Amino acid sequence: MNTPLVIGALIVSVLLMFWLFSVVKATFKAAFFIAVIIFALQILTGVGPQQVWAEVFKIFSGFSRWLQNWGGKAKPPSGFVSGFSLDSLPGFLELFLIMVS
C-alpha cells in the first residue's frame, strides 16, 4: 500500500466528518430556534403553527410571482415571437429595441 495515499485519505475523511457534524449541528440549531419562535408566538400571542406557515407560504408565493414578472419590460409582446424570423430586419430591430428599453 502507498502510505502517503492512505494518510491523505484519512485526513480528507476526518475533515469531511467534521464538516458533516458541523452541518448537522447547524441544522439542529436552526430547527430548535424555529421551534422556540413558534412556541413563543403561540404562548404570547395565540398564533398557531398553521398560521405561521400560511404566512411563510404567502411570502414565498409572492416572491415567486415577483420572480416570474421580473424583467417584464424586456419581454416581447404576445404573438410577436411566433411571427419573428431573422430574415426580417425590421422585426429583429423591433425585438432589439424592446429588449433595450
LOBA-682121 format. One line per field, with one value per residue (C-alpha): residue number from 1; residue in three letters; x negated, y negated, z. Coordinates in Angstrom, 2 decimals, padded with zeros to 5 digits. Each point is the difference from the previous one (the first is absolute). Example, Ala and Ser with C-alpha at 12.3 -4.5 7.8 and 13.67 -1.06 7.14 Angstrom:
BEGIN
resi c(1 2)
resn c(Ala Ser)
X c(-012.30 -001.37)
Y c(004.50 -003.44)
Z c(007.80 -000.66)
END
This chain:
BEGIN
resi c(1 2 3 4 5 6 7 8 9 10 11 12 13 14 15 16 17 18 19 20 21 22 23 24 25 26 27 28 29 30 31 32 33 34 35 36 37 38 39 40 41 42 43 44 45 46 47 48 49 50 51 52 53 54 55 56 57 58 59 60 61 62 63 64 65 66 67 68 69 70 71 72 73 74 75 76 77 78 79 80 81 82 83 84 85 86 87 88 89 90 91 92 93 94 95 96 97 98 99 100 101)
resn c(Met Asn Thr Pro Leu Val Ile Gly Ala Leu Ile Val Ser Val Leu Leu Met Phe Trp Leu Phe Ser Val Val Lys Ala Thr Phe Lys Ala Ala Phe Phe Ile Ala Val Ile Ile Phe Ala Leu Gln Ile Leu Thr Gly Val Gly Pro Gln Gln Val Trp Ala Glu Val Phe Lys Ile Phe Ser Gly Phe Ser Arg Trp Leu Gln Asn Trp Gly Gly Lys Ala Lys Pro Pro Ser Gly Phe Val Ser Gly Phe Ser Leu Asp Ser Leu Pro Gly Phe Leu Glu Leu Phe Leu Ile Met Val Ser)
X c(000.00 -001.01 -000.38 000.32 003.19 001.53 -000.99 001.48 003.23 000.27 -000.54 002.64 002.41 -000.49 000.50 003.18 001.31 -000.62 001.75 002.96 000.26 -000.01 002.76 002.14 -000.65 001.03 003.13 001.06 -000.70 002.16 002.83 -000.12 -000.01 003.03 001.83 -000.73 001.26 003.22 000.54 -000.55 002.41 002.59 -000.37 -000.27 002.42 002.07 -001.30 -000.22 -002.52 002.54 000.38 -003.77 -000.49 002.87 -001.75 -003.32 001.73 001.56 -003.41 -001.64 002.86 -000.21 -003.74 000.44 002.62 -002.46 -002.70 002.39 000.88 -003.56 -001.27 003.45 -001.09 -002.53 002.58 001.33 003.73 002.14 000.13 -003.21 -002.30 002.15 -000.35 -003.66 -002.74 -003.59 000.60 002.14 -002.25 002.84 001.26 -003.50 -000.39 003.38 -000.97 -003.33 001.70 002.48 -002.84 -002.07 002.82)
Y c(000.00 -003.57 -001.56 -003.70 000.83 001.73 -002.89 -002.52 001.99 000.15 -003.76 -000.71 002.42 -001.67 -003.47 001.12 001.56 -003.26 -001.93 002.39 -000.35 -003.79 000.10 002.31 -002.18 -003.16 001.75 001.02 -003.51 -001.54 002.49 -000.61 -003.79 000.20 002.22 -002.46 -002.94 001.80 001.13 -003.56 -001.38 002.56 -000.70 -003.81 -000.83 003.10 000.36 003.66 001.79 000.29 -003.78 -000.52 002.47 -001.58 -003.38 001.53 001.62 -003.35 -001.69 002.67 000.05 -003.79 000.28 002.63 -002.18 -002.91 002.18 001.05 -003.62 -001.27 -001.67 -000.33 -002.95 002.11 002.56 -000.40 -000.51 003.10 001.37 -001.77 002.99 002.32 -002.24 -000.87 001.14 -001.08 -000.66 -003.02 -002.83 -002.28 002.78 000.51 -003.73 -000.15 002.88 -001.69 -003.29 001.77 001.77 -003.17 -002.20)
Z c(000.00 -000.65 003.47 -001.04 -001.91 003.05 002.28 -002.44 -000.25 003.79 000.30 -002.63 001.71 003.38 -001.51 -001.75 003.21 001.93 -002.78 000.11 003.78 -000.28 -002.64 002.14 003.06 -001.87 -001.29 003.50 001.31 -002.72 000.58 003.74 -000.52 -002.32 002.51 002.83 -002.08 -000.94 003.59 001.27 -002.58 001.02 003.73 -000.19 -002.82 -000.64 -003.57 -000.95 -002.21 -002.84 -000.11 000.01 -002.86 -001.93 000.23 -001.02 -002.99 -000.95 000.12 -002.16 -002.49 -000.31 -000.51 -002.71 -001.71 000.15 -001.60 -002.78 -000.78 000.40 -003.15 -001.52 -002.14 -001.89 -001.09 -003.54 -000.44 -000.32 -003.54 -000.98 000.50 -002.10 -003.07 000.62 -002.35 -000.36 -003.70 000.76 001.13 001.24 002.28 001.37 000.62 001.73 002.29 000.74 000.84 002.28 001.81 000.38 001.29)
END
